[in-house]
Amino acid sequence: MKKLLVYGTGCPKCKKLAEAVEGAAKAGGIPYTLEKVTDITEIVKAGVMMAPALAVDGVVKVSGRIPDPAEMAALLAG
């Protein structure tokens, strides 16, 4: 099961990233848990300098943007 973390303060881009990653996981049949991290201290601790950011299994994979569907699928598959 993939552990997906979306880092961001709740801005529209952050919400869009959460929706995109959830949709990609469901479309790919990937079992997952999704957590939204909105606490700025936790975001900084994770090393995220630009929101939104996505971490897969504890590793930040993308920051400051929303990946396109093909890239999202690759991030979740890897």
Order of alpha helices (4+ residues) and beta strands (2+ residues): beta-alpha-beta-alpha-beta-beta-alpha
